[in-house]
Amino acid sequence: MSTSASKAADGEDRRGLDSALRFFQVFENLGVLVMIVVVVALVAWVTPNFLSPHNVSSLLVTAAIAAVPALGMTLALAMGALDLSIGSMQALAACTVAILLGTVGIPLSIGATILLGAGVGLANGLIVTRLGVPAFVATVGAMSVLRGAALLITDGQSILLMDEPEFARLNTGQILGVPIPVLIALGLFAVLWVVMRHTPFGQHICAIGGNEKAAEATGLHIDRVKVAVFVIVGATAALSGVMLTSRLMIVDGTLGVGLELQAIAIVVLGGTSLMGGNANMLGTMLAAVLISVINSALNILKVESFYQYLALGLLLIFALALDTLRRAIIKRAVTEGRL
């Protein structure tokens, strides 16, 4: 091959790499939003009542309940870890708050339940850091323990909350026309966004996810950061359990099955790499809305519920494939000095 032909081929290759980088930059910012608009437009065209105020409100509440644990999981993935116990933690939190409501009142019940989630996260973090157990293994074990605890404290029965109308307002209530669960999710998003973007703690999380050994060499207290992240994940999972209880008003130990995969799909689809090193909090919020839109669309179209699992699985595969391709392109760009 001649020198001119080689240069032309190299130039074409670089242009392709630049185009791929621009695509992923645009997709991280607008891709999920475009998908939401497309799905909403298609379903609204088929069923006009999809955009009714009641359905939109219900859809946003569902998205908020999904977004809360996903925001916590975003921190875990940014750190290069996973917490697979959040579904069981949600179930245990739901059962715990339902049991406590009749004895200590709403504020103490909610506070104690969130503290329980934080305590479980603390235990997970200590097992990972002090015992050296991989996060995947530690949280899989916790998943079984917490599920068993949820079934144990309910004796395998459902708990029906008939006399707690004030607690139900946590789901049905609105402030300035915005449902309370949405405000909770937005508040949590704002706090964690500031933490990840504007605090040393957020920078340390991404540093550990990017290169743990290099982060340790700089003198970071890696174990403290890891424990703190697991505490946050546990607390957000418990908070989502409280919100879910307020919506359903009937709970049992089987709640939260599959929440782990849903949260991972939301986080990765939102632009946070499964391998760590970055956190796209806004992407997580938008991806939670996308999942809620898809599930709501399937319900309105009277599609069998198991197709929702199929849709979630396909989205997870798509998100993971996209993340793998994105990391490969970014790695190549770094190698060639283009980033």
Contacts in CASP RR format, 6 or more apart in sequence:
PFRMAT RR
TARGET T0000
AUTHOR 0000-0000-0000
METHOD contacts of the structure
MODEL  1
MSTSASKAADGEDRRGLDSALRFFQVFENLGVLVMIVVVVALVAWVTPNF
LSPHNVSSLLVTAAIAAVPALGMTLALAMGALDLSIGSMQALAACTVAIL
LGTVGIPLSIGATILLGAGVGLANGLIVTRLGVPAFVATVGAMSVLRGAA
LLITDGQSILLMDEPEFARLNTGQILGVPIPVLIALGLFAVLWVVMRHTP
FGQHICAIGGNEKAAEATGLHIDRVKVAVFVIVGATAALSGVMLTSRLMI
VDGTLGVGLELQAIAIVVLGGTSLMGGNANMLGTMLAAVLISVINSALNI
LKVESFYQYLALGLLLIFALALDTLRRAIIKRAVTEGRL
1 9 0 8 1.000
14 336 0 8 1.000
14 338 0 8 1.000
17 329 0 8 1.000
17 332 0 8 1.000
17 333 0 8 1.000
17 336 0 8 1.000
17 338 0 8 1.000
18 338 0 8 1.000
20 329 0 8 1.000
21 329 0 8 1.000
21 330 0 8 1.000
21 333 0 8 1.000
21 338 0 8 1.000
21 339 0 8 1.000
24 326 0 8 1.000
24 329 0 8 1.000
24 330 0 8 1.000
27 322 0 8 1.000
28 270 0 8 1.000
28 271 0 8 1.000
28 280 0 8 1.000
28 283 0 8 1.000
32 269 0 8 1.000
32 270 0 8 1.000
32 283 0 8 1.000
32 286 0 8 1.000
32 287 0 8 1.000
32 290 0 8 1.000
33 286 0 8 1.000
35 290 0 8 1.000
36 286 0 8 1.000
36 289 0 8 1.000
36 290 0 8 1.000
36 293 0 8 1.000
39 290 0 8 1.000
39 293 0 8 1.000
39 294 0 8 1.000
39 297 0 8 1.000
40 50 0 8 1.000
40 51 0 8 1.000
40 293 0 8 1.000
43 50 0 8 1.000
43 293 0 8 1.000
43 297 0 8 1.000
43 300 0 8 1.000
43 301 0 8 1.000
44 50 0 8 1.000
44 51 0 8 1.000
46 301 0 8 1.000
47 300 0 8 1.000
47 301 0 8 1.000
49 55 0 8 1.000
49 300 0 8 1.000
50 296 0 8 1.000
50 297 0 8 1.000
50 300 0 8 1.000
55 296 0 8 1.000
55 300 0 8 1.000
57 179 0 8 1.000
58 296 0 8 1.000
59 289 0 8 1.000
59 292 0 8 1.000
59 293 0 8 1.000
59 296 0 8 1.000
60 179 0 8 1.000
60 181 0 8 1.000
60 182 0 8 1.000
60 289 0 8 1.000
60 292 0 8 1.000
61 171 0 8 1.000
61 179 0 8 1.000
61 181 0 8 1.000
61 182 0 8 1.000
61 247 0 8 1.000
62 292 0 8 1.000
62 295 0 8 1.000
62 296 0 8 1.000
63 182 0 8 1.000
63 185 0 8 1.000
63 288 0 8 1.000
63 289 0 8 1.000
63 291 0 8 1.000
63 292 0 8 1.000
63 293 0 8 1.000
64 179 0 8 1.000
64 181 0 8 1.000
64 182 0 8 1.000
64 184 0 8 1.000
64 185 0 8 1.000
64 186 0 8 1.000
64 243 0 8 1.000
64 288 0 8 1.000
65 181 0 8 1.000
65 185 0 8 1.000
65 240 0 8 1.000
65 241 0 8 1.000
65 243 0 8 1.000
65 244 0 8 1.000
65 247 0 8 1.000
66 240 0 8 1.000
66 262 0 8 1.000
66 263 0 8 1.000
66 266 0 8 1.000
66 288 0 8 1.000
66 291 0 8 1.000
66 292 0 8 1.000
67 185 0 8 1.000
67 188 0 8 1.000
67 189 0 8 1.000
67 266 0 8 1.000
67 284 0 8 1.000
67 285 0 8 1.000
67 288 0 8 1.000
67 289 0 8 1.000
68 184 0 8 1.000
68 185 0 8 1.000
68 188 0 8 1.000
68 236 0 8 1.000
68 239 0 8 1.000
68 240 0 8 1.000
68 243 0 8 1.000
69 86 0 8 1.000
69 87 0 8 1.000
69 90 0 8 1.000
69 233 0 8 1.000
69 236 0 8 1.000
69 237 0 8 1.000
69 239 0 8 1.000
69 240 0 8 1.000
69 259 0 8 1.000
69 263 0 8 1.000
70 262 0 8 1.000
70 263 0 8 1.000
70 266 0 8 1.000
70 267 0 8 1.000
70 284 0 8 1.000
70 287 0 8 1.000
70 288 0 8 1.000
71 185 0 8 1.000
71 188 0 8 1.000
71 189 0 8 1.000
71 192 0 8 1.000
71 236 0 8 1.000
71 281 0 8 1.000
71 284 0 8 1.000
71 285 0 8 1.000
72 192 0 8 1.000
72 232 0 8 1.000
72 233 0 8 1.000
72 234 0 8 1.000
72 236 0 8 1.000
72 237 0 8 1.000
73 82 0 8 1.000
73 83 0 8 1.000
73 86 0 8 1.000
73 233 0 8 1.000
73 236 0 8 1.000
73 263 0 8 1.000
73 264 0 8 1.000
73 266 0 8 1.000
73 267 0 8 1.000
74 192 0 8 1.000
74 267 0 8 1.000
74 272 0 8 1.000
74 279 0 8 1.000
74 280 0 8 1.000
74 281 0 8 1.000
74 284 0 8 1.000
75 192 0 8 1.000
75 196 0 8 1.000
75 205 0 8 1.000
75 229 0 8 1.000
75 232 0 8 1.000
75 233 0 8 1.000
75 279 0 8 1.000
76 82 0 8 1.000
76 83 0 8 1.000
76 135 0 8 1.000
76 229 0 8 1.000
76 230 0 8 1.000
76 233 0 8 1.000
77 264 0 8 1.000
77 267 0 8 1.000
77 268 0 8 1.000
77 272 0 8 1.000
77 273 0 8 1.000
77 274 0 8 1.000
77 276 0 8 1.000
77 279 0 8 1.000
78 196 0 8 1.000
78 205 0 8 1.000
78 206 0 8 1.000
78 209 0 8 1.000
78 272 0 8 1.000
78 276 0 8 1.000
78 277 0 8 1.000
78 278 0 8 1.000
78 279 0 8 1.000
79 205 0 8 1.000
79 206 0 8 1.000
79 208 0 8 1.000
79 209 0 8 1.000
79 225 0 8 1.000
79 226 0 8 1.000
79 229 0 8 1.000
79 276 0 8 1.000
79 277 0 8 1.000
80 208 0 8 1.000
80 209 0 8 1.000
80 210 0 8 1.000
80 274 0 8 1.000
80 275 0 8 1.000
80 276 0 8 1.000
80 277 0 8 1.000
81 128 0 8 1.000
81 135 0 8 1.000
81 226 0 8 1.000
81 229 0 8 1.000
81 230 0 8 1.000
82 135 0 8 1.000
82 136 0 8 1.000
82 139 0 8 1.000
82 264 0 8 1.000
83 121 0 8 1.000
83 124 0 8 1.000
83 135 0 8 1.000
83 139 0 8 1.000
83 230 0 8 1.000
83 233 0 8 1.000
83 234 0 8 1.000
83 237 0 8 1.000
83 260 0 8 1.000
84 136 0 8 1.000
84 139 0 8 1.000
84 140 0 8 1.000
84 142 0 8 1.000
84 143 0 8 1.000
84 260 0 8 1.000
85 120 0 8 1.000
85 124 0 8 1.000
85 139 0 8 1.000
85 140 0 8 1.000
85 141 0 8 1.000
85 142 0 8 1.000
85 143 0 8 1.000
85 146 0 8 1.000
85 234 0 8 1.000
85 237 0 8 1.000
85 260 0 8 1.000
86 233 0 8 1.000
86 234 0 8 1.000
86 236 0 8 1.000
86 237 0 8 1.000
86 240 0 8 1.000
86 259 0 8 1.000
86 260 0 8 1.000
86 263 0 8 1.000
87 143 0 8 1.000
87 146 0 8 1.000
87 237 0 8 1.000
87 255 0 8 1.000
87 256 0 8 1.000
87 257 0 8 1.000
87 258 0 8 1.000
87 259 0 8 1.000
87 260 0 8 1.000
88 142 0 8 1.000
88 143 0 8 1.000
88 144 0 8 1.000
88 145 0 8 1.000
88 146 0 8 1.000
88 147 0 8 1.000
88 148 0 8 1.000
88 150 0 8 1.000
88 256 0 8 1.000
89 117 0 8 1.000
89 120 0 8 1.000
89 142 0 8 1.000
89 146 0 8 1.000
89 234 0 8 1.000
89 237 0 8 1.000
89 238 0 8 1.000
90 237 0 8 1.000
90 238 0 8 1.000
90 240 0 8 1.000
90 241 0 8 1.000
90 244 0 8 1.000
90 255 0 8 1.000
90 256 0 8 1.000
90 259 0 8 1.000
91 146 0 8 1.000
91 147 0 8 1.000
91 150 0 8 1.000
91 241 0 8 1.000
91 251 0 8 1.000
91 252 0 8 1.000
91 253 0 8 1.000
91 254 0 8 1.000
91 255 0 8 1.000
91 256 0 8 1.000
91 257 0 8 1.000
92 116 0 8 1.000
92 120 0 8 1.000
92 146 0 8 1.000
92 147 0 8 1.000
92 149 0 8 1.000
92 150 0 8 1.000
92 153 0 8 1.000
92 238 0 8 1.000
92 253 0 8 1.000
93 113 0 8 1.000
93 114 0 8 1.000
93 116 0 8 1.000
93 117 0 8 1.000
93 237 0 8 1.000
93 238 0 8 1.000
93 239 0 8 1.000
93 240 0 8 1.000
93 241 0 8 1.000
93 242 0 8 1.000
93 245 0 8 1.000
94 150 0 8 1.000
94 241 0 8 1.000
94 242 0 8 1.000
94 244 0 8 1.000
94 245 0 8 1.000
94 248 0 8 1.000
94 251 0 8 1.000
94 253 0 8 1.000
94 255 0 8 1.000
95 150 0 8 1.000
95 153 0 8 1.000
95 154 0 8 1.000
95 159 0 8 1.000
95 251 0 8 1.000
95 252 0 8 1.000
95 253 0 8 1.000
95 255 0 8 1.000
96 112 0 8 1.000
96 113 0 8 1.000
96 116 0 8 1.000
96 153 0 8 1.000
97 109 0 8 1.000
97 110 0 8 1.000
97 112 0 8 1.000
97 113 0 8 1.000
97 241 0 8 1.000
97 242 0 8 1.000
97 245 0 8 1.000
98 159 0 8 1.000
98 161 0 8 1.000
98 245 0 8 1.000
98 251 0 8 1.000
99 153 0 8 1.000
99 154 0 8 1.000
99 159 0 8 1.000
100 108 0 8 1.000
100 109 0 8 1.000
100 112 0 8 1.000
100 113 0 8 1.000
101 109 0 8 1.000
101 161 0 8 1.000
101 164 0 8 1.000
101 167 0 8 1.000
102 109 0 8 1.000
102 164 0 8 1.000
104 112 0 8 1.000
106 164 0 8 1.000
106 166 0 8 1.000
106 167 0 8 1.000
110 242 0 8 1.000
113 238 0 8 1.000
113 241 0 8 1.000
113 242 0 8 1.000
114 235 0 8 1.000
114 238 0 8 1.000
114 239 0 8 1.000
114 242 0 8 1.000
116 238 0 8 1.000
117 234 0 8 1.000
117 235 0 8 1.000
117 237 0 8 1.000
117 238 0 8 1.000
118 231 0 8 1.000
118 232 0 8 1.000
118 234 0 8 1.000
118 235 0 8 1.000
118 238 0 8 1.000
119 231 0 8 1.000
119 234 0 8 1.000
120 142 0 8 1.000
120 146 0 8 1.000
120 234 0 8 1.000
120 238 0 8 1.000
121 230 0 8 1.000
121 231 0 8 1.000
121 233 0 8 1.000
121 234 0 8 1.000
121 235 0 8 1.000
122 227 0 8 1.000
122 230 0 8 1.000
122 231 0 8 1.000
123 142 0 8 1.000
124 135 0 8 1.000
124 138 0 8 1.000
124 139 0 8 1.000
124 142 0 8 1.000
124 230 0 8 1.000
124 233 0 8 1.000
124 234 0 8 1.000
125 138 0 8 1.000
125 226 0 8 1.000
125 227 0 8 1.000
125 230 0 8 1.000
125 231 0 8 1.000
126 227 0 8 1.000
127 133 0 8 1.000
127 138 0 8 1.000
127 142 0 8 1.000
128 134 0 8 1.000
128 135 0 8 1.000
128 138 0 8 1.000
128 226 0 8 1.000
128 227 0 8 1.000
128 230 0 8 1.000
129 222 0 8 1.000
129 223 0 8 1.000
129 226 0 8 1.000
129 227 0 8 1.000
130 223 0 8 1.000
131 138 0 8 1.000
135 230 0 8 1.000
143 260 0 8 1.000
147 253 0 8 1.000
148 253 0 8 1.000
150 252 0 8 1.000
150 253 0 8 1.000
150 255 0 8 1.000
151 253 0 8 1.000
151 254 0 8 1.000
154 251 0 8 1.000
154 252 0 8 1.000
154 253 0 8 1.000
156 252 0 8 1.000
156 253 0 8 1.000
157 252 0 8 1.000
158 250 0 8 1.000
158 251 0 8 1.000
158 252 0 8 1.000
159 250 0 8 1.000
159 251 0 8 1.000
159 252 0 8 1.000
160 249 0 8 1.000
160 250 0 8 1.000
161 167 0 8 1.000
161 168 0 8 1.000
161 245 0 8 1.000
161 249 0 8 1.000
161 250 0 8 1.000
161 251 0 8 1.000
162 249 0 8 1.000
164 249 0 8 1.000
167 245 0 8 1.000
167 246 0 8 1.000
167 249 0 8 1.000
168 246 0 8 1.000
168 249 0 8 1.000
169 180 0 8 1.000
169 246 0 8 1.000
170 180 0 8 1.000
170 181 0 8 1.000
170 242 0 8 1.000
170 243 0 8 1.000
170 246 0 8 1.000
171 179 0 8 1.000
171 180 0 8 1.000
171 181 0 8 1.000
171 243 0 8 1.000
171 246 0 8 1.000
171 247 0 8 1.000
172 179 0 8 1.000
173 179 0 8 1.000
173 180 0 8 1.000
174 180 0 8 1.000
175 183 0 8 1.000
181 243 0 8 1.000
181 246 0 8 1.000
181 247 0 8 1.000
184 239 0 8 1.000
184 243 0 8 1.000
185 285 0 8 1.000
185 288 0 8 1.000
188 236 0 8 1.000
188 239 0 8 1.000
189 281 0 8 1.000
189 282 0 8 1.000
189 284 0 8 1.000
189 285 0 8 1.000
192 232 0 8 1.000
192 281 0 8 1.000
193 281 0 8 1.000
193 282 0 8 1.000
195 201 0 8 1.000
195 202 0 8 1.000
196 202 0 8 1.000
196 205 0 8 1.000
196 206 0 8 1.000
196 279 0 8 1.000
196 281 0 8 1.000
201 225 0 8 1.000
201 228 0 8 1.000
202 279 0 8 1.000
204 215 0 8 1.000
204 220 0 8 1.000
204 225 0 8 1.000
205 225 0 8 1.000
205 229 0 8 1.000
205 279 0 8 1.000
206 276 0 8 1.000
206 277 0 8 1.000
206 278 0 8 1.000
206 279 0 8 1.000
207 214 0 8 1.000
207 215 0 8 1.000
207 218 0 8 1.000
207 220 0 8 1.000
207 277 0 8 1.000
208 215 0 8 1.000
208 220 0 8 1.000
208 222 0 8 1.000
208 225 0 8 1.000
208 226 0 8 1.000
208 277 0 8 1.000
209 215 0 8 1.000
209 275 0 8 1.000
209 276 0 8 1.000
209 277 0 8 1.000
210 275 0 8 1.000
210 276 0 8 1.000
210 277 0 8 1.000
212 222 0 8 1.000
215 222 0 8 1.000
216 222 0 8 1.000
237 259 0 8 1.000
240 259 0 8 1.000
241 255 0 8 1.000
244 251 0 8 1.000
244 255 0 8 1.000
244 256 0 8 1.000
245 251 0 8 1.000
248 255 0 8 1.000
261 312 0 8 1.000
261 313 0 8 1.000
261 316 0 8 1.000
262 291 0 8 1.000
262 312 0 8 1.000
264 274 0 8 1.000
264 316 0 8 1.000
265 287 0 8 1.000
265 291 0 8 1.000
265 312 0 8 1.000
265 313 0 8 1.000
265 315 0 8 1.000
265 316 0 8 1.000
265 319 0 8 1.000
266 284 0 8 1.000
266 287 0 8 1.000
266 288 0 8 1.000
266 291 0 8 1.000
267 284 0 8 1.000
267 287 0 8 1.000
268 274 0 8 1.000
268 316 0 8 1.000
268 319 0 8 1.000
268 320 0 8 1.000
268 322 0 8 1.000
268 323 0 8 1.000
269 287 0 8 1.000
269 290 0 8 1.000
269 315 0 8 1.000
269 316 0 8 1.000
269 318 0 8 1.000
269 319 0 8 1.000
269 322 0 8 1.000
270 280 0 8 1.000
270 283 0 8 1.000
270 284 0 8 1.000
270 286 0 8 1.000
270 287 0 8 1.000
270 319 0 8 1.000
271 278 0 8 1.000
271 280 0 8 1.000
271 283 0 8 1.000
271 284 0 8 1.000
271 287 0 8 1.000
271 323 0 8 1.000
272 278 0 8 1.000
272 279 0 8 1.000
272 280 0 8 1.000
272 283 0 8 1.000
272 284 0 8 1.000
273 323 0 8 1.000
273 326 0 8 1.000
273 327 0 8 1.000
274 320 0 8 1.000
274 323 0 8 1.000
275 323 0 8 1.000
275 327 0 8 1.000
291 312 0 8 1.000
291 315 0 8 1.000
294 308 0 8 1.000
294 311 0 8 1.000
294 315 0 8 1.000
295 308 0 8 1.000
295 311 0 8 1.000
298 305 0 8 1.000
298 307 0 8 1.000
298 308 0 8 1.000
298 311 0 8 1.000
330 339 0 8 1.000
333 339 0 8 1.000
END
